[in-house]
Structure formats: structure tokens, C-alpha cells
Amino acid sequence: MTGPSGETTFGPMLGGDGRPGQLWAMLPRELAAVFRPRMLDVADEVLREIQRTIPDYARPLDGAFGKALRAGVQAAILQFIDRIAASGPLPDERRKVFVGLGVHELAQGRNLDVLQAAYRVGARVTWRRMAEVGTRAGVPSATLCLLAEAIFAYIDELSALSIEGHAAAQARAAGALERRRRRLLDLLLADPPSPSRTVQEAAAAAEWPLPHRLVAVALDGPADVSGLDALEDLEDGTPRLLLPAPSDRAPLTAALAGHRAAVGPPVPPRQAGRSLATAQEALRLVPDVLPDEPLTWCEDHLATLWLRKEPFLAAEVTRRRLGPLTALTPKQYNRLAGTLLAWLETCGNVREVADRLAIHPQTVRARAQELEALFADSLRDPDDRFEMILALRATLS
């Protein structure tokens, strides 16, 4: 402000409530002329202090890195002085500088902690030098306090712009990565299989190293699988995943809790489509054929799934090998068929059969005599025994 004698004076200008939106209007515009001549020197000092105190920035200021950092510091300081003089919002071209710094940090693989630390260093150095210059120029302490508040409010504004740029770039990167991973999933599930080189290139672009063996998962509906490193397609009517074959079932079981799903058998990547087809078939068979479990592991039911793929042959094997049971009542059939399967799978161990069926060993011996009378030599022929086991599994599933 100009006093009666024409000299420049600096009143405290403390009207209002001191909120950030009012700070610029509260600062005397004449302050800009006081500080502007020293600001380029301050910019160099800020750069040196940032490099001295922040290891990530402690490298030569050349190339794109040096250009971006120097431009950011200079723009921040000069814009601060311009804001004192005009008290207007940041112009779009200046906003882009600080949005761009957030984008640059993401490109360097960093979060915003380092950049925000640099902002704080810049604010501290700038305030220290402005306080020295202002004191020598006779700026009242109340105005200097207001100036300090404006500096740190300004730094918050710049940080917000960098956060905006960082978040927007992160969203774009995530979207691009998601599209590349979806393409990789489609290539792996293609029929006929995609060329190996095409799949390898797509895997590199998707940042998803191809495992030696993988599994497909068929789900009954969309699920939150963010905790899994999986290729996913949860949007259409047949939600599915591809992921490395797990050595431990517990994490996948926990991740899919609350959903009905089936995990296909582990296969090489080129056979991912077969793993998915098996998982989808298993999901259709629960609970009518396969056990009523939330998560079905196809590895546990390969024989049943195999037989279901060839119903005519399964029926023929059943007709040939279980013919002696056809004259029984349904109750008798289930009783003896269950005993026969347990007997064959335990190689005739009476105690194991009794434990499996929860019956007395003497009952097992009585039923074994009935089976001996019905099947005679077939119980001792390896081929007949194998086919009987298949037929019983198809019948009793």
C-alpha cells in the first residue's frame, strides 16, 4: 500500500478468517515487487537443498529428469509471486506443470511421498529466504505470518495437482494393463491354440509371466478376486479365471469364499481351454453328480468327469460289468454296489471296507460272499476289476 508520503508500506491486511481461499486477497500486492528480484536465486537454492536431502533426486540435473525438476521449482516460485500480485487462480498452463510432475513420478515407479517431500523442502527454503528479505524490507511480522500461511497453503494446492496427475496416469496404466491381460486370456483360451510366439509377446506386454502349469476356474457369478494374480473375465455370462496352478489350495479357497466355483486340472498354458472346459462341466454337475461343495477341484473327480464325457461307453461298461446286480431291488443294488466299490478299491481289506461304510466287519464278510456268488472269477481278473470300478463310479456318482 502507499502511505501519505508516497513510500510503500505493508499493513497486516488481516481481515477475514484466514482460510486458504482468502489468503491471496489478504496479502499486499506490493510484496510481489519486493520478492521477485530474489526468486531465481531462491529457485537454485531450493534445487540444491532438494538434491541434498532427498536421495531419489540426488543425481545430475540433466535430461528429462533435470528439466522437469528445474521447471517445476521455477514455475512454483514464480507462480507464487504472480499470485501475490494478481491473487487469481493458477493458469491452466501452470497447472499442467504440477499435474505432469505427478505423472512423471508414476513413470519412475514411485508413489508421491518423494515429490511431496520435495514440495516441503521447497516451502521451507522459500519461506526462510522470504522472511529474510521481508524483514530487511520492513514487512510487518503479522504480514510475514500471513505469507508463511500462504506458502504452505500453496504447497498443498500443488500437491493436490500432482496427486491428480498421478492418479489419472495410474488409472490409464491400470486400464491399459487390464486390456492387455484380457487379450492374453483370450489368446490362451483360443481354439485352436494361438501361436506360442504371439502368446509369449502378449504375456510380456501384460506383465504376467506364463507359468509352467496353470488352472482355469469357472465361477457361478462375478467375484472379487483382486487378491489373486489371475487373468480374469468376470463380465459375461460365464465368468472365468486363469492363474498359476496352486501348490496350496487354501489361498484360492479363501479368495473364492461365498461363491460356487470349479477349478480345472493343471495343464500347460497351451491347454488352458481344456482346463476351462473341464471346470465348466464340473460346475454343471454340482450338486446332482459331483458333491455339493462350494469349490470343486476337478483333480479329485477325474474318473467321474471322464465317464460323463462318454455316456454311451459308460453305459456299455456298466451293462457288461454290473449285469449281475440288475435283478436286485434298488435298495439291494445300492447296498451291494457300494460294498463292491469299496471292496475293489481296498483290494478286499475287510477292516477298511467296514470303516469306509461304517458297518461291522462281519457284515462286510457276509456281503463279500454274496458278491462272490454273483461275480465269481470277475472279482479276480484285473481288467474286469478296473472296468467294474469305472462302472460303479459312473453309477454311484
URJO-V829414 format. One record per residue. N is the residue number from 1. RES is the residue in three letters. SS is DSSP state (@ for helix, = for strand, . for the rest). PHI is phi as a letter, one per 40 degrees, with the letter a starting at -180 (999 if undefined). BURIAL is I if it has 16 or more other C-alpha atoms within 10 Angstrom, else O. Layout:
n = (N N)
res = (RES RES)
ss = (SS SS)
phi = (PHI PHI)
burial = (BURIAL BURIAL)
//
This chain:
n = (1 2 3 4 5 6 7 8 9 10 11 12 13 14 15 16 17 18 19 20 21 22 23 24 25 26 27 28 29 30 31 32 33 34 35 36 37 38 39 40 41 42 43 44 45 46 47 48 49 50 51 52 53 54 55 56 57 58 59 60 61 62 63 64 65 66 67 68 69 70 71 72 73 74 75 76 77 78 79 80 81 82 83 84 85 86 87 88 89 90 91 92 93 94 95 96 97 98 99 100 101 102 103 104 105 106 107 108 109 110 111 112 113 114 115 116 117 118 119 120 121 122 123 124 125 126 127 128 129 130 131 132 133 134 135 136 137 138 139 140 141 142 143 144 145 146 147 148 149 150 151 152 153 154 155 156 157 158 159 160 161 162 163 164 165 166 167 168 169 170 171 172 173 174 175 176 177 178 179 180 181 182 183 184 185 186 187 188 189 190 191 192 193 194 195 196 197 198 199 200 201 202 203 204 205 206 207 208 209 210 211 212 213 214 215 216 217 218 219 220 221 222 223 224 225 226 227 228 229 230 231 232 233 234 235 236 237 238 239 240 241 242 243 244 245 246 247 248 249 250 251 252 253 254 255 256 257 258 259 260 261 262 263 264 265 266 267 268 269 270 271 272 273 274 275 276 277 278 279 280 281 282 283 284 285 286 287 288 289 290 291 292 293 294 295 296 297 298 299 300 301 302 303 304 305 306 307 308 309 310 311 312 313 314 315 316 317 318 319 320 321 322 323 324 325 326 327 328 329 330 331 332 333 334 335 336 337 338 339 340 341 342 343 344 345 346 347 348 349 350 351 352 353 354 355 356 357 358 359 360 361 362 363 364 365 366 367 368 369 370 371 372 373 374 375 376 377 378 379 380 381 382 383 384 385 386 387 388 389 390 391 392 393 394 395 396 397)
res = (MET THR GLY PRO SER GLY GLU THR THR PHE GLY PRO MET LEU GLY GLY ASP GLY ARG PRO GLY GLN LEU TRP ALA MET LEU PRO ARG GLU LEU ALA ALA VAL PHE ARG PRO ARG MET LEU ASP VAL ALA ASP GLU VAL LEU ARG GLU ILE GLN ARG THR ILE PRO ASP TYR ALA ARG PRO LEU ASP GLY ALA PHE GLY LYS ALA LEU ARG ALA GLY VAL GLN ALA ALA ILE LEU GLN PHE ILE ASP ARG ILE ALA ALA SER GLY PRO LEU PRO ASP GLU ARG ARG LYS VAL PHE VAL GLY LEU GLY VAL HIS GLU LEU ALA GLN GLY ARG ASN LEU ASP VAL LEU GLN ALA ALA TYR ARG VAL GLY ALA ARG VAL THR TRP ARG ARG MET ALA GLU VAL GLY THR ARG ALA GLY VAL PRO SER ALA THR LEU CYS LEU LEU ALA GLU ALA ILE PHE ALA TYR ILE ASP GLU LEU SER ALA LEU SER ILE GLU GLY HIS ALA ALA ALA GLN ALA ARG ALA ALA GLY ALA LEU GLU ARG ARG ARG ARG ARG LEU LEU ASP LEU LEU LEU ALA ASP PRO PRO SER PRO SER ARG THR VAL GLN GLU ALA ALA ALA ALA ALA GLU TRP PRO LEU PRO HIS ARG LEU VAL ALA VAL ALA LEU ASP GLY PRO ALA ASP VAL SER GLY LEU ASP ALA LEU GLU ASP LEU GLU ASP GLY THR PRO ARG LEU LEU LEU PRO ALA PRO SER ASP ARG ALA PRO LEU THR ALA ALA LEU ALA GLY HIS ARG ALA ALA VAL GLY PRO PRO VAL PRO PRO ARG GLN ALA GLY ARG SER LEU ALA THR ALA GLN GLU ALA LEU ARG LEU VAL PRO ASP VAL LEU PRO ASP GLU PRO LEU THR TRP CYS GLU ASP HIS LEU ALA THR LEU TRP LEU ARG LYS GLU PRO PHE LEU ALA ALA GLU VAL THR ARG ARG ARG LEU GLY PRO LEU THR ALA LEU THR PRO LYS GLN TYR ASN ARG LEU ALA GLY THR LEU LEU ALA TRP LEU GLU THR CYS GLY ASN VAL ARG GLU VAL ALA ASP ARG LEU ALA ILE HIS PRO GLN THR VAL ARG ALA ARG ALA GLN GLU LEU GLU ALA LEU PHE ALA ASP SER LEU ARG ASP PRO ASP ASP ARG PHE GLU MET ILE LEU ALA LEU ARG ALA THR LEU SER)
ss = (. = . . . . . = . . . . . . . . . . . @ @ @ @ @ @ @ . . . . @ @ @ @ @ @ . . @ @ @ @ @ @ @ @ @ @ @ @ @ @ @ . @ @ @ . . . . . @ @ @ @ @ @ @ @ @ @ @ @ @ @ @ @ @ @ @ @ @ @ @ @ . . . . . @ @ @ @ @ @ @ @ @ @ @ @ @ @ @ @ . . . . . @ @ @ @ @ @ @ @ @ @ @ @ @ @ @ @ @ @ @ @ @ @ @ @ . . . . @ @ @ @ @ @ @ @ @ @ @ @ @ @ @ @ @ @ @ @ @ @ @ @ @ @ @ @ @ @ @ @ @ @ @ @ @ @ @ @ @ @ @ @ @ @ @ @ @ . . . . . . @ @ @ @ @ @ @ @ @ @ . . . . . . . . = = = = = = . . . . . . . . . . . = = = . . . . . . = = = = = . . . . @ @ @ @ @ @ @ . . . . . = = = . . . = . @ @ @ @ @ @ @ @ @ @ @ @ @ @ @ @ @ = . . . = . . . . = = = @ @ @ @ @ @ @ @ @ @ @ @ . @ @ @ @ @ @ @ @ @ @ @ . @ @ @ . . . . @ @ @ @ @ @ @ @ @ @ @ @ @ @ @ @ . . . . @ @ @ @ @ @ @ @ . . . @ @ @ @ @ @ @ @ @ @ @ @ @ @ @ @ @ @ @ . . @ @ @ @ @ @ @ @ @ @ @ @ @ @ @ .)
phi = (999 b c c c g c c b b c c f c c g b g c d c b c c c c c c c c d d c c c d c c c c c c c c c c c c c c c c b b d c b c a d c b g c c c c c c c c c c c c c c c c c c c c c c b f b c c c d c c d c d c c c c c c c c c c c g b c c c c c c c c d c c d c c c c c c c c c c c c c c c g c d c c c c c c c c c c c c c c c c c c c c c c c c c c c c c c c c c c c c c c c c c c c c d c c c c c b c d c d d c c c c c c c c c c f b d c c c b b b b b b b c i d a c b c c b c b c b a b c c c b d a b b a d d c c b c d c c d c c b d g b c a b b c c c a c d c b d c c c c c c c c c c c c c c b c b c d c b d b b c d d c b c c c c c c c c b c c c c c c c c c c c b d c c c c c c d c c d c c c c c c c c c c c c b f g c d c c c c c c c f b c d c c c c c c c c c c c c c b f c c c b c d c c c c c c c c c c c c c c c)
burial = (O O O O O O O O I I O I O O O O O O O O O O I I I I I I I O I I O I I I O O I O O I I O I I I O I I I O O O O O I O O O O O O O I O O I I I O I I I I I I I I I I I I I I O I O O O O O O O I O I I I I I I I I I I O O O O O I O O I I O I I I I I I I I I I O I I I O O I O O O O I O O O I I O I I I I I I I I I I I I I I I I I I I I I I O I I O O O O O O I O O I I I I I I I I I I O O O O O O O O O I O O I I O I I O I O I O O I I I I I I I I O O O O O O O I O I I I I I O O O O I I I I I I I O O O O O O I I O O I O O I I I I I I I I I O I I I I I I I I I I I I I I I I O I O O I I O O O I I I I I O O I O O I I O I I O O O O O I O O I I O O I I O O I O O O O O O O I O O I I I I I I I I I O O O I O I O I I I O O O O O O I O O I I O I I O O I O O O O O O O I O O O O I I O I I I I I I I I I O O)
//
